Amino acid sequence: MRIPPFYRLRAVQQFIAGMALGGVISWCVFLYIYGDWQERYSKELKLQEETIKDLKNEKNIWQNDYRELNKKNEELLIVQDIKIKISQKYQIDSFSIYEVEEAIKEDINPLLKMDIDTAYKSSDWVKKVIENRTHRINDKRYQVKVKEIVFYTTLSIQLEMQLANN
């Protein structure tokens, strides 16, 4: 089997040359369009990277400022209210319990408008002031024992009432 000698025909030679030239031209057009596209998107990508970097820096600055403000605000938190709850095992009327709660509030009133850190550092003083006082209710003497103290903007104190030993 022999390949026909079409390569000698001028039309076939022009067709093959046209295909080769068309392939080269189309390849050049493809490279130009692809290169232009790549250049445009690489510029866009670079711009986006710079924007992301700037936004991350700005976010870090905001977060640091926010943390510093939170620290300052935590340091400046003050005791704004005192709540006292007395649990009891004896049959004492609620008005007498209210009077004891108010007397205790008056004793520890200096803690109001004090920052929480200082109030927490004086928790031993608070316990001593509360526990060392006896309260007279219906000709009986009672003492209160501190069960729990929670320091925050509202100072919450849980107390338990007991008969006095003396």
Secondary structure, 3 states (H helix, E strand, C coil): CCCCCHHHCHHHHHHHHHHHHHHHHHHHHHHHHHHHHHHHHHHHHHHHHHHHHHHHHHHHHHHHHHHHHHHHHHHHCECCEEEEEEECCCCCCHHHHHHHHHHHHHHCHHHCCCEHHHHHHCHHHHHHHHHCCEEEECCEEEEEEEEEEECCCEEEEEEEEEECCC
